[in-house]
Amino acid sequence: MNGEATARRTDARPPLRFGLDGLTLLLATTAFAWHFVARPVMDARFSALAVFAVLFGVVAVCRAAPALRRLPTWLPYLALAAVDALLLFLIAQGHADALPTAGVAVVLTGLIVARQRTVFRENASLAARLDHGATHDTLTGLPNRALFTERLGAALSAGDRDTPVSVALIDLDDFKTVNDTLGHGVGDALLVVVADRLNGAIRAGDTVARLGGDEFVVVLEDIDAEAAEAAAHRMIEALAEPVVAEGHELLVRASIGLANGHSGQDAADLLRRADIAMYAAKHDGGSGVQSYRDGMAVAIADTAGLGAQLQHAITDGQLFLQYQPIVALGTGRLRGVEALVRWAHPERGVVPPVEFVPVAERTGLIVPLGDWVLREACRQLAAWRDEHGDRAPGVLNVNVSARQLREAGFVDRVAAILDETGVPAHRLTLEITESTAVALGEAVTRLDDLRRMGIRIALDDFGTGQSTLTLLHELPVDQLKLDRSFTQGTDTGRRDTMPAAVIALADAVGLDLVAEGVETGDQAARLAELGYQHAQGYHFARPLPAAAVRELMVRELAAADS
């Protein structure tokens, strides 16, 4: 847990320093006493003075010793008072040594008084630091769980039962990846920035606290549900700006769960609801806000159960691949395939990717799932090439996620799979979406590493994002896949204008184009007239099992020979 590894410790030097100066005083007073003990003539008054002098030093040491600090604070002053009384008595008797003795005693008295005052000041400062450390997070300076609980309880107990109180629970998406790939120092710096931004996004009377790790919470007092949701969205916006942490530019994504309550409600129950809503926000893809509603816990539990089953599916052979052909628009001939994963659930039947891929993303299972898909697809392409040679699909497209690309060993694993299956790197195209590209951050350099190996990069669902031109300028891509929304539009003018604009853009920057979602012959003919050369969609073929793709190749071979 970031920041928690830094122990809350007090400065050990003041007690050590006070122990040493107490020992110095003991030695000084002992020497002072020995001066009188060693004298040839010693009366009771000097003996008493010597005893009190030694007691004076002993008390000084005892007050500095941890085990003896419970001695009364006035004890050193009693010893001083006794010594001073004796000195005054000596002066009154006109003793010859009275004046120098008094001078030494006054100096020692001043030292011990000054020392005691310093101890009191240090103790007050230390107590203040300990009190703050007990209620605040060491790394960010925000209130910790204990102070958050106290303030939430106070908010819920104040006013009448109609006073609204909301709790927003914030969890950073993919924070573990930052720690694992860039180190805990960068992670700590990121958490400090997040704390500052959350503080700047709330009202003065609200409380931002850090519960631990990458989890923060906000208490929103006297605020209705609509205003609370608006506040949560302001937090998302405040975190959206890139963060520079120890020289690394990072994108911050957060999932926020919002629970709306009122005074008189149980604090633990309100926080539990916010926690459930936060997991619902993550299940929706993250970087968003979800408000708690009845029945949400059941849905979260079902999704968690699906994740556990998916983990078994990856290792137990329940997954399989289908391949959607990518064809040449001019001839209809097979030019490549896109590998699509399916799940044959033993009880539910075939589970669509739209249900289990988001679960894999949230749980981190997308990494082993993606490795399995890539390996199996490359094995199949190698088998087709062994059987059909140049008639086999020329290119294999495989989808990858930001989570996979951020894995430190991803590029090496891809290289190992290609080496293991014998598939040439230029036959593999890895597809990323615009949202994946935006979430990559510094991991975008891995795309460069893949391209240097000869692997091609395709930008999938092109035209649906908000940073398309910026991405084309910054991303190392080779191919654009025009989103189906531009091929299936009902507005004739717009459906021609946008694909034409995209092909002009692709030609200008030297990128290949594939039109997705082609479902009719009219759409295919229109795209061909605009200059598109490749397309995929139900008009040509639905996703097919490997055996059906083989049959397609056999038919094409027979047609070519006839």
PAROLUM-748291 format. One record per residue (C-alpha): residue number from 1; x, y, z. Coordinates in steps of 0.1 Angstrom, whole numbers, plus 5000, padded with zeros to 4 digits. Example, Ala and Ser with C-alpha at 12.3 -4.5 7.8 and 13.67 -1.06 7.14 Angstrom:
<rs>
    i    c1    c2    c3
    1  5123  4955  5078
    2  5137  4989  5071
</rs>
This chain:
<rs>
    i    c1    c2    c3
    1  5000  5000  5000
    2  5016  5033  4989
    3  5026  5056  5017
    4  5018  5031  5044
    5  5053  5017  5042
    6  5066  5050  5056
    7  5064  5043  5093
    8  5049  5069  5116
    9  5078  5074  5139
   10  5088  5101  5163
   11  5122  5117  5163
   12  5144  5096  5185
   13  5170  5123  5189
   14  5154  5146  5215
   15  5152  5118  5242
   16  5188  5109  5234
   17  5198  5145  5237
   18  5181  5150  5269
   19  5196  5118  5283
   20  5231  5130  5275
   21  5226  5165  5289
   22  5210  5149  5320
   23  5241  5127  5323
   24  5263  5158  5319
   25  5244  5175  5348
   26  5248  5144  5369
   27  5286  5144  5363
   28  5287  5182  5370
   29  5268  5180  5402
   30  5288  5149  5413
   31  5320  5168  5407
   32  5305  5197  5426
   33  5297  5174  5455
   34  5331  5157  5454
   35  5347  5191  5458
   36  5332  5193  5493
   37  5335  5156  5502
   38  5372  5158  5494
   39  5377  5187  5517
   40  5396  5180  5549
   41  5369  5195  5570
   42  5333  5185  5563
   43  5304  5194  5584
   44  5267  5184  5581
   45  5257  5214  5560
   46  5282  5206  5533
   47  5273  5169  5534
   48  5237  5178  5529
   49  5246  5201  5501
   50  5266  5173  5484
   51  5237  5148  5488
   52  5212  5172  5473
   53  5236  5181  5445
   54  5239  5144  5435
   55  5202  5140  5439
   56  5198  5170  5415
   57  5218  5152  5388
   58  5201  5118  5394
   59  5167  5134  5390
   60  5179  5150  5357
   61  5188  5116  5343
   62  5157  5100  5356
   63  5135  5125  5339
   64  5152  5117  5306
   65  5149  5079  5309
   66  5117  5065  5292
   67  5110  5041  5320
   68  5111  5068  5347
   69  5093  5096  5330
   70  5063  5091  5352
   71  5082  5107  5381
   72  5065  5140  5392
   73  5075  5169  5370
   74  5081  5191  5401
   75  5107  5167  5416
   76  5137  5184  5399
   77  5125  5218  5411
   78  5123  5204  5447
   79  5159  5194  5445
   80  5169  5228  5432
   81  5149  5245  5459
   82  5167  5225  5485
   83  5202  5233  5471
   84  5193  5270  5468
   85  5180  5270  5504
   86  5213  5256  5516
   87  5233  5281  5496
   88  5213  5310  5511
   89  5220  5295  5545
   90  5258  5294  5538
   91  5257  5330  5525
   92  5239  5341  5557
   93  5266  5323  5578
   94  5293  5341  5560
   95  5311  5310  5549
   96  5342  5316  5528
   97  5331  5293  5500
   98  5296  5306  5499
   99  5300  5330  5469
  100  5318  5306  5444
  101  5295  5278  5455
  102  5265  5300  5449
  103  5277  5309  5415
  104  5281  5273  5404
  105  5248  5263  5419
  106  5230  5292  5401
  107  5245  5282  5368
  108  5234  5246  5373
  109  5200  5258  5384
  110  5197  5278  5352
  111  5207  5249  5331
  112  5182  5225  5345
  113  5154  5251  5343
  114  5162  5258  5307
  115  5164  5221  5300
  116  5130  5215  5316
  117  5114  5243  5296
  118  5129  5228  5264
  119  5115  5194  5273
  120  5081  5209  5278
  121  5081  5226  5244
  122  5094  5195  5226
  123  5068  5174  5243
  124  5040  5198  5233
  125  5052  5198  5197
  126  5056  5160  5197
  127  5021  5155  5211
  128  5007  5177  5183
  129  5025  5157  5156
  130  5013  5125  5171
  131  4977  5137  5173
  132  4979  5148  5136
  133  4995  5115  5126
  134  4968  5095  5143
  135  4941  5112  5122
  136  4958  5120  5089
  137  4974  5100  5061
  138  5011  5102  5061
  139  5016  5104  5023
  140  4989  5128  5012
  141  4981  5147  5044
  142  4944  5139  5040
  143  4922  5127  5068
  144  4925  5090  5073
  145  4899  5063  5078
  146  4896  5071  5115
  147  4889  5108  5110
  148  4867  5101  5080
  149  4846  5078  5102
  150  4843  5105  5128
  151  4833  5132  5104
  152  4808  5110  5086
  153  4793  5100  5120
  154  4791  5137  5130
  155  4774  5146  5097
  156  4748  5118  5101
  157  4741  5128  5137
  158  4737  5165  5130
  159  4704  5181  5121
  160  4671  5164  5116
  161  4664  5132  5097
  162  4658  5152  5065
  163  4693  5166  5062
  164  4709  5149  5031
  165  4744  5134  5033
  166  4762  5117  5004
  167  4794  5096  5003
  168  4815  5093  4971
  169  4840  5065  4971
  170  4868  5069  4945
  171  4890  5041  4933
  172  4917  5047  4906
  173  4915  5025  4876
  174  4946  5005  4868
  175  4967  5021  4895
  176  4984  4987  4902
  177  4998  4989  4867
  178  5014  5022  4875
  179  5031  5007  4905
  180  5041  4976  4888
  181  5056  4992  4857
  182  5069  5026  4869
  183  5075  5019  4905
  184  5060  5029  4939
  185  5077  5063  4939
  186  5057  5073  4908
  187  5026  5058  4923
  188  5030  5078  4955
  189  5036  5110  4935
  190  5004  5103  4915
  191  4984  5098  4947
  192  4995  5131  4961
  193  4983  5149  4929
  194  4950  5130  4930
  195  4945  5141  4967
  196  4952  5178  4957
  197  4928  5176  4928
  198  4900  5161  4948
  199  4904  5187  4974
  200  4901  5214  4948
  201  4870  5199  4933
  202  4848  5200  4965
  203  4832  5226  4987
  204  4851  5240  5017
  205  4829  5222  5042
  206  4832  5187  5026
  207  4858  5161  5036
  208  4882  5143  5013
  209  4899  5113  5030
  210  4922  5085  5019
  211  4911  5051  5031
  212  4943  5034  5019
  213  4960  5023  4987
  214  4944  5041  4957
  215  4910  5045  4975
  216  4896  5079  4985
  217  4863  5090  4999
  218  4844  5122  5001
  219  4817  5132  5026
  220  4793  5156  5010
  221  4771  5173  5036
  222  4737  5189  5031
  223  4735  5182  4994
  224  4708  5165  4974
  225  4713  5135  4951
  226  4714  5156  4919
  227  4740  5180  4933
  228  4760  5151  4947
  229  4762  5134  4913
  230  4773  5167  4897
  231  4800  5169  4924
  232  4812  5134  4915
  233  4814  5143  4878
  234  4835  5174  4887
  235  4859  5150  4905
  236  4862  5129  4873
  237  4868  5161  4853
  238  4894  5173  4878
  239  4913  5140  4875
  240  4911  5138  4837
  241  4940  5162  4830
  242  4973  5143  4825
  243  4995  5141  4856
  244  5033  5144  4855
  245  5047  5122  4882
  246  5085  5120  4885
  247  5089  5128  4848
  248  5062  5104  4836
  249  5030  5118  4820
  250  5001  5097  4832
  251  4963  5096  4825
  252  4942  5093  4856
  253  4910  5073  4853
  254  4888  5068  4884
  255  4856  5050  4892
  256  4833  5067  4917
  257  4805  5051  4936
  258  4779  5075  4951
  259  4756  5067  4980
  260  4729  5092  4990
  261  4716  5092  5025
  262  4704  5114  5053
  263  4711  5122  5089
  264  4702  5093  5113
  265  4714  5067  5088
  266  4741  5042  5097
  267  4776  5053  5086
  268  4789  5018  5078
  269  4758  5011  5057
  270  4762  5043  5037
  271  4799  5035  5030
  272  4790  4999  5020
  273  4765  5012  4995
  274  4791  5036  4980
  275  4814  5006  4977
  276  4789  4986  4958
  277  4782  5015  4935
  278  4819  5020  4929
  279  4823  4984  4918
  280  4793  4989  4895
  281  4811  5019  4879
  282  4841  4997  4874
  283  4820  4970  4859
  284  4807  4995  4834
  285  4842  5001  4821
  286  4855  5025  4847
  287  4861  5062  4845
  288  4826  5070  4855
  289  4801  5076  4883
  290  4774  5052  4895
  291  4748  5059  4922
  292  4737  5031  4945
  293  4703  5016  4938
  294  4684  4986  4952
  295  4695  4953  4936
  296  4729  4966  4926
  297  4746  4943  4951
  298  4731  4912  4935
  299  4743  4923  4900
  300  4778  4929  4913
  301  4778  4895  4930
  302  4767  4878  4897
  303  4795  4896  4878
  304  4821  4886  4904
  305  4809  4850  4901
  306  4812  4852  4863
  307  4848  4864  4867
  308  4857  4833  4888
  309  4841  4811  4862
  310  4860  4828  4834
  311  4893  4821  4852
  312  4884  4784  4850
  313  4873  4787  4814
  314  4907  4800  4803
  315  4924  4769  4818
  316  4897  4743  4813
  317  4893  4746  4775
  318  4859  4763  4775
  319  4870  4790  4751
  320  4871  4788  4713
  321  4878  4811  4684
  322  4858  4822  4654
  323  4872  4841  4624
  324  4854  4868  4605
  325  4868  4871  4569
  326  4882  4903  4556
  327  4877  4904  4519
  328  4888  4924  4488
  329  4858  4945  4477
  330  4867  4942  4440
  331  4867  4904  4439
  332  4852  4892  4472
  333  4883  4870  4477
  334  4895  4862  4512
  335  4924  4885  4523
  336  4925  4880  4560
  337  4906  4871  4591
  338  4898  4887  4625
  339  4900  4863  4654
  340  4871  4866  4678
  341  4869  4848  4712
  342  4838  4829  4723
  343  4830  4811  4756
  344  4812  4778  4757
  345  4798  4779  4792
  346  4789  4745  4806
  347  4756  4757  4820
  348  4747  4789  4802
  349  4757  4779  4767
  350  4777  4803  4745
  351  4783  4835  4764
  352  4787  4866  4742
  353  4819  4886  4744
  354  4800  4917  4754
  355  4793  4900  4787
  356  4827  4884  4796
  357  4853  4906  4780
  358  4844  4936  4803
  359  4846  4913  4832
  360  4881  4901  4820
  361  4891  4938  4817
  362  4881  4946  4853
  363  4896  4916  4869
  364  4928  4916  4850
  365  4920  4883  4833
  366  4922  4900  4800
  367  4960  4894  4801
  368  4959  4856  4802
  369  4927  4856  4780
  370  4945  4878  4754
  371  4976  4856  4755
  372  4954  4825  4749
  373  4936  4842  4720
  374  4968  4853  4703
  375  4985  4819  4707
  376  4955  4799  4694
  377  4949  4823  4665
  378  4986  4821  4654
  379  4985  4783  4657
  380  4955  4782  4634
  381  4970  4806  4609
  382  5002  4785  4608
  383  4980  4754  4602
  384  4962  4771  4573
  385  4995  4782  4558
  386  5009  4747  4560
  387  4979  4733  4542
  388  4970  4760  4517
  389  5002  4780  4513
  390  4995  4814  4496
  391  4957  4806  4495
  392  4956  4809  4533
  393  4945  4842  4548
  394  4973  4867  4543
  395  4967  4886  4575
  396  4955  4877  4610
  397  4939  4905  4630
  398  4938  4901  4668
  399  4923  4926  4693
  400  4944  4938  4722
  401  4935  4960  4752
  402  4953  4988  4770
  403  4957  4965  4800
  404  4976  4940  4779
  405  4998  4967  4763
  406  5007  4981  4796
  407  5021  4948  4808
  408  5059  4950  4809
  409  5064  4917  4792
  410  5037  4919  4765
  411  5061  4926  4736
  412  5083  4897  4746
  413  5053  4874  4749
  414  5041  4883  4714
  415  5076  4877  4700
  416  5077  4843  4718
  417  5043  4833  4704
  418  5053  4842  4669
  419  5085  4822  4673
  420  5066  4792  4688
  421  5040  4791  4660
  422  5063  4801  4631
  423  5040  4829  4620
  424  5059  4858  4603
  425  5055  4891  4621
  426  5042  4909  4591
  427  5012  4885  4589
  428  4999  4897  4623
  429  4979  4929  4628
  430  4970  4939  4664
  431  4939  4960  4667
  432  4934  4987  4693
  433  4904  5010  4699
  434  4907  5048  4702
  435  4898  5045  4739
  436  4926  5019  4743
  437  4950  5043  4726
  438  4940  5072  4749
  439  4945  5050  4780
  440  4979  5038  4771
  441  4999  5068  4783
  442  5036  5061  4781
  443  5029  5025  4772
  444  5023  5037  4736
  445  5060  5031  4731
  446  5052  4994  4730
  447  5034  5000  4698
  448  5067  5012  4683
  449  5084  4981  4696
  450  5058  4959  4680
  451  5061  4977  4646
  452  5098  4974  4647
  453  5093  4936  4648
  454  5072  4939  4616
  455  5038  4936  4633
  456  5011  4960  4619
  457  4988  4981  4642
  458  4952  4989  4633
  459  4930  5015  4649
  460  4896  4999  4653
  461  4862  5016  4654
  462  4878  5046  4638
  463  4857  5078  4639
  464  4838  5071  4672
  465  4863  5088  4695
  466  4869  5124  4703
  467  4906  5127  4696
  468  4909  5111  4662
  469  4931  5135  4644
  470  4954  5138  4674
  471  4957  5101  4676
  472  4965  5098  4639
  473  4993  5123  4644
  474  5007  5107  4676
  475  5000  5070  4673
  476  5022  5045  4653
  477  4994  5028  4633
  478  4993  5012  4598
  479  4956  5007  4593
  480  4922  5023  4600
  481  4891  5003  4604
  482  4861  5025  4596
  483  4834  5021  4623
  484  4802  5004  4612
  485  4781  5035  4621
  486  4795  5051  4589
  487  4787  5022  4567
  488  4752  5016  4579
  489  4739  5052  4582
  490  4705  5060  4568
  491  4713  5096  4558
  492  4725  5090  4522
  493  4744  5123  4520
  494  4762  5118  4554
  495  4769  5081  4549
  496  4788  5090  4517
  497  4805  5121  4530
  498  4821  5106  4561
  499  4836  5075  4544
  500  4848  5097  4516
  501  4865  5121  4541
  502  4881  5092  4560
  503  4895  5076  4528
  504  4909  5110  4518
  505  4925  5113  4552
  506  4939  5078  4551
  507  4954  5084  4517
  508  4970  5116  4529
  509  4988  5099  4558
  510  4995  5067  4540
  511  4973  5043  4559
  512  4953  5012  4548
  513  4915  5011  4552
  514  4891  4984  4561
  515  4853  4991  4563
  516  4835  4973  4591
  517  4799  4962  4595
  518  4791  4958  4558
  519  4757  4941  4557
  520  4743  4946  4522
  521  4755  4945  4487
  522  4745  4981  4483
  523  4768  4992  4511
  524  4797  4971  4496
  525  4792  4986  4461
  526  4790  5022  4475
  527  4823  5017  4495
  528  4840  5002  4465
  529  4830  5033  4444
  530  4845  5055  4471
  531  4878  5037  4468
  532  4877  5012  4497
  533  4896  4980  4489
  534  4888  4958  4519
  535  4858  4952  4541
  536  4842  4928  4565
  537  4807  4922  4577
  538  4777  4899  4575
  539  4773  4906  4538
  540  4804  4886  4532
  541  4804  4862  4561
  542  4795  4860  4598
  543  4823  4849  4622
  544  4831  4813  4613
  545  4847  4783  4630
  546  4881  4774  4616
  547  4867  4745  4596
  548  4843  4768  4578
  549  4871  4791  4569
  550  4890  4761  4555
  551  4860  4753  4534
  552  4859  4789  4521
  553  4895  4786  4510
  554  4888  4753  4493
  555  4859  4768  4473
  556  4880  4798  4463
  557  4908  4774  4452
  558  4883  4754  4431
  559  4868  4785  4415
  560  4903  4797  4406
  561  4912  4764  4390
  562  4880  4761  4370
</rs>
